[in-house]
Amino acid sequence: FDVKNNLWVLETFAEIWKDQLTPEAFQNLSSFGYYWMNHLDTNLRIVGTFSLVYDIQNWKLIPNHTDPLGEMKFLEETLAECEKNGEIAYLIGHIPPGDVFVLGDWSTRFRALVNRYTNIIRGQFYGHTHYDEFKNVKSYRDDELSAGTIWATPSFTSFPHKQPSLRMWELDPETWHLWDYQQHRMYIDETNQEADRIRAKENYTEEELRNTGKW
């Protein structure tokens, strides 16, 4: 992915979401693929990342894989401003940092950044893997400590050989700490037997999983 030659992709996506974005977020998404905006009139800042700047399958990164498009600089400045303003941050994106598809150097720098701002980062939400999983972000200075958790949500599609899934979070609207989530799945075999009824079933909650002691 070469931004200079494929800027129309970012502009198209930004145009689709234009009604949901602030003018500044729209401009950033159109030009760089990343953005931030506050949730309504609260102190929760949602920071959207652009995964192609650290995707190992993006061959256009060969000339510059350190900080293409200045996203790491953007993240550092955004989180610093967030901390200064007494805000809380949620990070969202496609490929979870630390995944096998992510450049190692980029993951290391991201890990250091999360470690620095672990006091204000209350949630990290990604996808890509199509699996129902979470990833521990280890402390940059001590592997025995955790600096945060990346939640990878299972896919809404059935690829590869999965049940379409939807996750709904419960959170504290004052502190923005995550309380629990409900994981819903649509079981394809059952649905195909009753094609006139498309329905999803609650599969489990995070609290139920936590109480099994299998973390």
ChimeraX commands (.cxc) that place a marker at each C-alpha (Angstrom):
marker #1 position 0.00,0.00,0.00 radius 0.5
marker #1 position 1.54,3.26,-1.18 radius 0.5
marker #1 position -0.35,6.27,0.16 radius 0.5
marker #1 position 0.81,8.59,-2.61 radius 0.5
marker #1 position -0.60,6.32,-5.31 radius 0.5
marker #1 position -3.60,5.04,-3.35 radius 0.5
marker #1 position -4.80,8.11,-1.50 radius 0.5
marker #1 position -8.23,7.57,-3.07 radius 0.5
marker #1 position -8.68,4.54,-0.78 radius 0.5
marker #1 position -8.32,6.64,2.38 radius 0.5
marker #1 position -10.47,9.41,0.91 radius 0.5
marker #1 position -13.22,6.92,0.06 radius 0.5
marker #1 position -13.27,5.41,3.54 radius 0.5
marker #1 position -13.25,8.85,5.13 radius 0.5
marker #1 position -16.15,9.95,2.97 radius 0.5
marker #1 position -18.19,6.93,4.08 radius 0.5
marker #1 position -17.70,7.86,7.75 radius 0.5
marker #1 position -17.78,11.62,7.28 radius 0.5
marker #1 position -21.08,12.15,9.11 radius 0.5
marker #1 position -19.66,10.41,12.21 radius 0.5
marker #1 position -16.35,12.30,12.28 radius 0.5
marker #1 position -15.21,15.72,13.39 radius 0.5
marker #1 position -13.63,17.89,10.66 radius 0.5
marker #1 position -10.15,17.25,12.11 radius 0.5
marker #1 position -10.71,13.49,12.31 radius 0.5
marker #1 position -12.03,13.47,8.74 radius 0.5
marker #1 position -8.96,15.31,7.48 radius 0.5
marker #1 position -6.54,12.96,9.28 radius 0.5
marker #1 position -8.35,9.85,8.09 radius 0.5
marker #1 position -8.42,11.15,4.51 radius 0.5
marker #1 position -4.72,11.97,4.48 radius 0.5
marker #1 position -3.05,9.42,6.77 radius 0.5
marker #1 position -5.52,6.67,7.70 radius 0.5
marker #1 position -5.41,7.44,11.43 radius 0.5
marker #1 position -7.37,9.90,13.55 radius 0.5
marker #1 position -8.72,10.70,17.02 radius 0.5
marker #1 position -11.94,12.17,18.33 radius 0.5
marker #1 position -13.73,12.43,21.65 radius 0.5
marker #1 position -16.78,10.32,22.40 radius 0.5
marker #1 position -19.63,12.83,22.42 radius 0.5
marker #1 position -18.93,15.46,25.11 radius 0.5
marker #1 position -16.98,13.17,27.43 radius 0.5
marker #1 position -13.32,12.80,28.41 radius 0.5
marker #1 position -13.00,9.56,26.43 radius 0.5
marker #1 position -10.72,9.96,23.42 radius 0.5
marker #1 position -10.97,7.28,20.74 radius 0.5
marker #1 position -7.75,6.89,18.77 radius 0.5
marker #1 position -7.99,5.07,15.43 radius 0.5
marker #1 position -4.78,3.52,14.10 radius 0.5
marker #1 position -3.82,2.63,10.53 radius 0.5
marker #1 position -2.53,-0.95,10.40 radius 0.5
marker #1 position -0.95,-0.90,6.95 radius 0.5
marker #1 position 1.96,1.17,8.26 radius 0.5
marker #1 position 3.20,-1.86,10.20 radius 0.5
marker #1 position 1.86,-4.79,8.15 radius 0.5
marker #1 position 4.73,-7.11,7.17 radius 0.5
marker #1 position 2.90,-7.90,3.92 radius 0.5
marker #1 position 3.04,-4.25,2.85 radius 0.5
marker #1 position 6.14,-4.27,0.63 radius 0.5
marker #1 position 5.96,-0.49,0.24 radius 0.5
marker #1 position 7.38,-0.28,3.78 radius 0.5
marker #1 position 10.82,-1.43,2.64 radius 0.5
marker #1 position 12.10,2.13,1.96 radius 0.5
marker #1 position 10.82,3.36,5.35 radius 0.5
marker #1 position 9.58,0.94,7.99 radius 0.5
marker #1 position 10.50,3.06,11.00 radius 0.5
marker #1 position 7.53,5.44,11.19 radius 0.5
marker #1 position 5.79,5.70,7.82 radius 0.5
marker #1 position 3.18,8.45,7.71 radius 0.5
marker #1 position 4.34,9.59,11.16 radius 0.5
marker #1 position 1.78,7.41,12.95 radius 0.5
marker #1 position 3.99,6.63,15.94 radius 0.5
marker #1 position 4.67,10.35,16.37 radius 0.5
marker #1 position 0.93,10.98,16.08 radius 0.5
marker #1 position 0.18,8.37,18.76 radius 0.5
marker #1 position 2.78,9.75,21.14 radius 0.5
marker #1 position 1.60,13.35,20.75 radius 0.5
marker #1 position -2.08,12.36,21.00 radius 0.5
marker #1 position -1.60,10.32,24.18 radius 0.5
marker #1 position 0.54,13.06,25.72 radius 0.5
marker #1 position -2.20,15.61,25.05 radius 0.5
marker #1 position -4.78,13.16,26.35 radius 0.5
marker #1 position -2.87,12.75,29.62 radius 0.5
marker #1 position -2.37,16.51,29.97 radius 0.5
marker #1 position -6.12,17.11,29.54 radius 0.5
marker #1 position -7.11,14.42,32.04 radius 0.5
marker #1 position -8.66,12.25,29.35 radius 0.5
marker #1 position -8.91,8.48,28.92 radius 0.5
marker #1 position -7.94,6.72,25.68 radius 0.5
marker #1 position -9.31,3.75,23.76 radius 0.5
marker #1 position -7.10,2.49,20.92 radius 0.5
marker #1 position -8.81,0.83,17.97 radius 0.5
marker #1 position -7.47,-0.68,14.76 radius 0.5
marker #1 position -7.37,-3.72,12.52 radius 0.5
marker #1 position -4.15,-5.70,13.06 radius 0.5
marker #1 position -3.27,-6.00,16.78 radius 0.5
marker #1 position 0.30,-4.83,17.54 radius 0.5
marker #1 position 2.45,-7.79,18.53 radius 0.5
marker #1 position 0.74,-10.09,16.03 radius 0.5
marker #1 position 2.85,-12.19,13.63 radius 0.5
marker #1 position 1.77,-9.88,10.79 radius 0.5
marker #1 position 3.26,-6.82,12.50 radius 0.5
marker #1 position 6.80,-5.50,12.03 radius 0.5
marker #1 position 8.85,-6.38,15.10 radius 0.5
marker #1 position 10.42,-2.94,15.52 radius 0.5
marker #1 position 7.03,-1.25,15.33 radius 0.5
marker #1 position 5.58,-3.61,17.95 radius 0.5
marker #1 position 8.48,-2.86,20.29 radius 0.5
marker #1 position 7.98,0.89,19.99 radius 0.5
marker #1 position 4.23,0.47,20.45 radius 0.5
marker #1 position 4.87,-1.61,23.57 radius 0.5
marker #1 position 7.03,1.17,25.02 radius 0.5
marker #1 position 4.32,3.73,24.24 radius 0.5
marker #1 position 1.59,1.66,25.90 radius 0.5
marker #1 position 3.85,1.14,28.91 radius 0.5
marker #1 position 4.36,4.91,29.23 radius 0.5
marker #1 position 0.64,5.73,29.01 radius 0.5
marker #1 position -0.82,2.67,30.71 radius 0.5
marker #1 position -2.40,5.03,33.26 radius 0.5
marker #1 position -4.79,6.47,30.67 radius 0.5
marker #1 position -5.21,3.66,28.10 radius 0.5
marker #1 position -8.28,1.78,29.31 radius 0.5
marker #1 position -9.02,-0.29,26.23 radius 0.5
marker #1 position -7.32,-1.64,23.10 radius 0.5
marker #1 position -9.63,-3.18,20.49 radius 0.5
marker #1 position -8.55,-4.90,17.28 radius 0.5
marker #1 position -9.58,-7.64,14.86 radius 0.5
marker #1 position -7.78,-9.22,11.87 radius 0.5
marker #1 position -7.02,-12.64,13.38 radius 0.5
marker #1 position -10.64,-13.83,13.14 radius 0.5
marker #1 position -10.05,-15.56,16.49 radius 0.5
marker #1 position -11.63,-14.92,19.87 radius 0.5
marker #1 position -8.52,-13.99,21.83 radius 0.5
marker #1 position -6.68,-11.43,23.89 radius 0.5
marker #1 position -3.01,-10.46,23.93 radius 0.5
marker #1 position -1.01,-9.34,26.93 radius 0.5
marker #1 position 1.14,-6.25,26.36 radius 0.5
marker #1 position 4.17,-6.85,28.53 radius 0.5
marker #1 position 5.87,-4.02,30.34 radius 0.5
marker #1 position 8.68,-2.54,28.27 radius 0.5
marker #1 position 11.11,-2.76,31.19 radius 0.5
marker #1 position 9.96,-5.95,32.91 radius 0.5
marker #1 position 8.49,-8.97,31.09 radius 0.5
marker #1 position 7.00,-10.18,34.36 radius 0.5
marker #1 position 4.64,-7.19,34.44 radius 0.5
marker #1 position 1.70,-6.31,32.19 radius 0.5
marker #1 position 1.20,-2.87,30.65 radius 0.5
marker #1 position -2.20,-3.63,29.14 radius 0.5
marker #1 position -4.45,-6.02,27.26 radius 0.5
marker #1 position -5.29,-6.09,23.56 radius 0.5
marker #1 position -8.73,-7.54,22.84 radius 0.5
marker #1 position -9.01,-9.22,19.44 radius 0.5
marker #1 position -12.65,-9.65,18.49 radius 0.5
marker #1 position -13.63,-12.72,16.43 radius 0.5
marker #1 position -14.77,-12.08,12.89 radius 0.5
marker #1 position -18.26,-11.07,11.81 radius 0.5
marker #1 position -17.71,-13.34,8.79 radius 0.5
marker #1 position -17.39,-17.14,8.75 radius 0.5
marker #1 position -13.85,-17.20,7.32 radius 0.5
marker #1 position -12.04,-19.50,7.91 radius 0.5
marker #1 position -14.54,-22.10,9.15 radius 0.5
marker #1 position -15.75,-19.92,12.02 radius 0.5
marker #1 position -19.11,-18.86,13.41 radius 0.5
marker #1 position -20.00,-15.18,12.69 radius 0.5
marker #1 position -19.56,-13.30,15.96 radius 0.5
marker #1 position -20.52,-10.03,17.60 radius 0.5
marker #1 position -19.12,-8.66,20.87 radius 0.5
marker #1 position -20.93,-6.15,23.10 radius 0.5
marker #1 position -19.01,-4.39,25.87 radius 0.5
marker #1 position -20.19,-3.14,29.24 radius 0.5
marker #1 position -18.15,-0.32,30.74 radius 0.5
marker #1 position -18.13,2.28,33.48 radius 0.5
marker #1 position -19.33,5.57,31.91 radius 0.5
marker #1 position -17.40,7.61,34.48 radius 0.5
marker #1 position -13.99,5.90,34.61 radius 0.5
marker #1 position -14.24,4.06,31.24 radius 0.5
marker #1 position -12.93,0.87,32.85 radius 0.5
marker #1 position -14.16,-2.26,31.06 radius 0.5
marker #1 position -16.60,-4.25,33.17 radius 0.5
marker #1 position -17.62,-7.19,31.03 radius 0.5
marker #1 position -18.58,-8.21,27.52 radius 0.5
marker #1 position -21.15,-10.49,25.92 radius 0.5
marker #1 position -19.93,-12.70,23.09 radius 0.5
marker #1 position -22.65,-13.64,20.59 radius 0.5
marker #1 position -22.32,-16.14,17.77 radius 0.5
marker #1 position -24.51,-17.23,14.88 radius 0.5
marker #1 position -24.18,-20.98,14.45 radius 0.5
marker #1 position -24.29,-21.55,10.72 radius 0.5
marker #1 position -25.40,-25.20,10.71 radius 0.5
marker #1 position -28.38,-24.44,12.92 radius 0.5
marker #1 position -29.26,-21.31,10.95 radius 0.5
marker #1 position -29.14,-23.16,7.63 radius 0.5
marker #1 position -31.72,-25.62,8.94 radius 0.5
marker #1 position -34.09,-22.73,9.55 radius 0.5
marker #1 position -33.21,-20.32,6.76 radius 0.5
marker #1 position -36.18,-18.10,7.52 radius 0.5
marker #1 position -34.81,-17.29,10.98 radius 0.5
marker #1 position -31.42,-15.66,11.36 radius 0.5
marker #1 position -30.49,-15.42,14.99 radius 0.5
marker #1 position -27.46,-15.26,17.23 radius 0.5
marker #1 position -26.93,-16.87,20.62 radius 0.5
marker #1 position -25.03,-15.52,23.57 radius 0.5
marker #1 position -21.94,-17.71,23.77 radius 0.5
marker #1 position -20.33,-16.49,27.00 radius 0.5
marker #1 position -19.43,-13.38,28.97 radius 0.5
marker #1 position -15.99,-12.22,30.02 radius 0.5
marker #1 position -17.00,-12.57,33.67 radius 0.5
marker #1 position -17.97,-16.21,33.17 radius 0.5
marker #1 position -14.66,-16.90,31.44 radius 0.5
marker #1 position -12.72,-15.15,34.19 radius 0.5
marker #1 position -14.46,-17.19,36.88 radius 0.5
marker #1 position -13.44,-20.48,35.29 radius 0.5
marker #1 position -9.82,-19.80,36.27 radius 0.5
marker #1 position -8.64,-20.66,32.75 radius 0.5
marker #1 position -7.06,-17.30,31.93 radius 0.5
marker link #1:1,2 radius 0.2
marker link #1:2,3 radius 0.2
marker link #1:3,4 radius 0.2
marker link #1:4,5 radius 0.2
marker link #1:5,6 radius 0.2
marker link #1:6,7 radius 0.2
marker link #1:7,8 radius 0.2
marker link #1:8,9 radius 0.2
marker link #1:9,10 radius 0.2
marker link #1:10,11 radius 0.2
marker link #1:11,12 radius 0.2
marker link #1:12,13 radius 0.2
marker link #1:13,14 radius 0.2
marker link #1:14,15 radius 0.2
marker link #1:15,16 radius 0.2
marker link #1:16,17 radius 0.2
marker link #1:17,18 radius 0.2
marker link #1:18,19 radius 0.2
marker link #1:19,20 radius 0.2
marker link #1:20,21 radius 0.2
marker link #1:21,22 radius 0.2
marker link #1:22,23 radius 0.2
marker link #1:23,24 radius 0.2
marker link #1:24,25 radius 0.2
marker link #1:25,26 radius 0.2
marker link #1:26,27 radius 0.2
marker link #1:27,28 radius 0.2
marker link #1:28,29 radius 0.2
marker link #1:29,30 radius 0.2
marker link #1:30,31 radius 0.2
marker link #1:31,32 radius 0.2
marker link #1:32,33 radius 0.2
marker link #1:33,34 radius 0.2
marker link #1:34,35 radius 0.2
marker link #1:35,36 radius 0.2
marker link #1:36,37 radius 0.2
marker link #1:37,38 radius 0.2
marker link #1:38,39 radius 0.2
marker link #1:39,40 radius 0.2
marker link #1:40,41 radius 0.2
marker link #1:41,42 radius 0.2
marker link #1:42,43 radius 0.2
marker link #1:43,44 radius 0.2
marker link #1:44,45 radius 0.2
marker link #1:45,46 radius 0.2
marker link #1:46,47 radius 0.2
marker link #1:47,48 radius 0.2
marker link #1:48,49 radius 0.2
marker link #1:49,50 radius 0.2
marker link #1:50,51 radius 0.2
marker link #1:51,52 radius 0.2
marker link #1:52,53 radius 0.2
marker link #1:53,54 radius 0.2
marker link #1:54,55 radius 0.2
marker link #1:55,56 radius 0.2
marker link #1:56,57 radius 0.2
marker link #1:57,58 radius 0.2
marker link #1:58,59 radius 0.2
marker link #1:59,60 radius 0.2
marker link #1:60,61 radius 0.2
marker link #1:61,62 radius 0.2
marker link #1:62,63 radius 0.2
marker link #1:63,64 radius 0.2
marker link #1:64,65 radius 0.2
marker link #1:65,66 radius 0.2
marker link #1:66,67 radius 0.2
marker link #1:67,68 radius 0.2
marker link #1:68,69 radius 0.2
marker link #1:69,70 radius 0.2
marker link #1:70,71 radius 0.2
marker link #1:71,72 radius 0.2
marker link #1:72,73 radius 0.2
marker link #1:73,74 radius 0.2
marker link #1:74,75 radius 0.2
marker link #1:75,76 radius 0.2
marker link #1:76,77 radius 0.2
marker link #1:77,78 radius 0.2
marker link #1:78,79 radius 0.2
marker link #1:79,80 radius 0.2
marker link #1:80,81 radius 0.2
marker link #1:81,82 radius 0.2
marker link #1:82,83 radius 0.2
marker link #1:83,84 radius 0.2
marker link #1:84,85 radius 0.2
marker link #1:85,86 radius 0.2
marker link #1:86,87 radius 0.2
marker link #1:87,88 radius 0.2
marker link #1:88,89 radius 0.2
marker link #1:89,90 radius 0.2
marker link #1:90,91 radius 0.2
marker link #1:91,92 radius 0.2
marker link #1:92,93 radius 0.2
marker link #1:93,94 radius 0.2
marker link #1:94,95 radius 0.2
marker link #1:95,96 radius 0.2
marker link #1:96,97 radius 0.2
marker link #1:97,98 radius 0.2
marker link #1:98,99 radius 0.2
marker link #1:99,100 radius 0.2
marker link #1:100,101 radius 0.2
marker link #1:101,102 radius 0.2
marker link #1:102,103 radius 0.2
marker link #1:103,104 radius 0.2
marker link #1:104,105 radius 0.2
marker link #1:105,106 radius 0.2
marker link #1:106,107 radius 0.2
marker link #1:107,108 radius 0.2
marker link #1:108,109 radius 0.2
marker link #1:109,110 radius 0.2
marker link #1:110,111 radius 0.2
marker link #1:111,112 radius 0.2
marker link #1:112,113 radius 0.2
marker link #1:113,114 radius 0.2
marker link #1:114,115 radius 0.2
marker link #1:115,116 radius 0.2
marker link #1:116,117 radius 0.2
marker link #1:117,118 radius 0.2
marker link #1:118,119 radius 0.2
marker link #1:119,120 radius 0.2
marker link #1:120,121 radius 0.2
marker link #1:121,122 radius 0.2
marker link #1:122,123 radius 0.2
marker link #1:123,124 radius 0.2
marker link #1:124,125 radius 0.2
marker link #1:125,126 radius 0.2
marker link #1:126,127 radius 0.2
marker link #1:127,128 radius 0.2
marker link #1:128,129 radius 0.2
marker link #1:129,130 radius 0.2
marker link #1:130,131 radius 0.2
marker link #1:131,132 radius 0.2
marker link #1:132,133 radius 0.2
marker link #1:133,134 radius 0.2
marker link #1:134,135 radius 0.2
marker link #1:135,136 radius 0.2
marker link #1:136,137 radius 0.2
marker link #1:137,138 radius 0.2
marker link #1:138,139 radius 0.2
marker link #1:139,140 radius 0.2
marker link #1:140,141 radius 0.2
marker link #1:141,142 radius 0.2
marker link #1:142,143 radius 0.2
marker link #1:143,144 radius 0.2
marker link #1:144,145 radius 0.2
marker link #1:145,146 radius 0.2
marker link #1:146,147 radius 0.2
marker link #1:147,148 radius 0.2
marker link #1:148,149 radius 0.2
marker link #1:149,150 radius 0.2
marker link #1:150,151 radius 0.2
marker link #1:151,152 radius 0.2
marker link #1:152,153 radius 0.2
marker link #1:153,154 radius 0.2
marker link #1:154,155 radius 0.2
marker link #1:155,156 radius 0.2
marker link #1:156,157 radius 0.2
marker link #1:157,158 radius 0.2
marker link #1:158,159 radius 0.2
marker link #1:159,160 radius 0.2
marker link #1:160,161 radius 0.2
marker link #1:161,162 radius 0.2
marker link #1:162,163 radius 0.2
marker link #1:163,164 radius 0.2
marker link #1:164,165 radius 0.2
marker link #1:165,166 radius 0.2
marker link #1:166,167 radius 0.2
marker link #1:167,168 radius 0.2
marker link #1:168,169 radius 0.2
marker link #1:169,170 radius 0.2
marker link #1:170,171 radius 0.2
marker link #1:171,172 radius 0.2
marker link #1:172,173 radius 0.2
marker link #1:173,174 radius 0.2
marker link #1:174,175 radius 0.2
marker link #1:175,176 radius 0.2
marker link #1:176,177 radius 0.2
marker link #1:177,178 radius 0.2
marker link #1:178,179 radius 0.2
marker link #1:179,180 radius 0.2
marker link #1:180,181 radius 0.2
marker link #1:181,182 radius 0.2
marker link #1:182,183 radius 0.2
marker link #1:183,184 radius 0.2
marker link #1:184,185 radius 0.2
marker link #1:185,186 radius 0.2
marker link #1:186,187 radius 0.2
marker link #1:187,188 radius 0.2
marker link #1:188,189 radius 0.2
marker link #1:189,190 radius 0.2
marker link #1:190,191 radius 0.2
marker link #1:191,192 radius 0.2
marker link #1:192,193 radius 0.2
marker link #1:193,194 radius 0.2
marker link #1:194,195 radius 0.2
marker link #1:195,196 radius 0.2
marker link #1:196,197 radius 0.2
marker link #1:197,198 radius 0.2
marker link #1:198,199 radius 0.2
marker link #1:199,200 radius 0.2
marker link #1:200,201 radius 0.2
marker link #1:201,202 radius 0.2
marker link #1:202,203 radius 0.2
marker link #1:203,204 radius 0.2
marker link #1:204,205 radius 0.2
marker link #1:205,206 radius 0.2
marker link #1:206,207 radius 0.2
marker link #1:207,208 radius 0.2
marker link #1:208,209 radius 0.2
marker link #1:209,210 radius 0.2
marker link #1:210,211 radius 0.2
marker link #1:211,212 radius 0.2
marker link #1:212,213 radius 0.2
marker link #1:213,214 radius 0.2
marker link #1:214,215 radius 0.2
view
